[in-house]
Amino acid sequence: MLIWSFIRRAVLTAVLVPLGVAGARKLSDRVERRRGPNNRVSRLLRQGADTAQALFGRKKKRRFGFR
C-alpha cells in the first residue's frame, strides 16, 4: 500500500505542477494585457511559475557535470 500511495503522489505532482505553472503564466499574460507590463501581480505570478518550474520541472541538461 505504501508504494501505491507514493506512485499516486508522484504522478499527481508530475501532472499538476506543470498545469499550475502553465495556468500561472497564462494568468500573468492576461494581467499584463489589461494593466500593462510593469505590474507587481504579473511579475509575482511569473516569478512563482519560474520557481515552481525550477523546483519540480525538468532540469536543464548540462554539458559538463561539475556545473
Secondary structure, DSSP 4 states (H G I P E B T S, - for coil): -HHHHHHHHHHHHHHHHHHHHHHHHHHHHHHHHHH-SS-HHHHHHHHHHHHHHHHHSPPPPPSSTT-
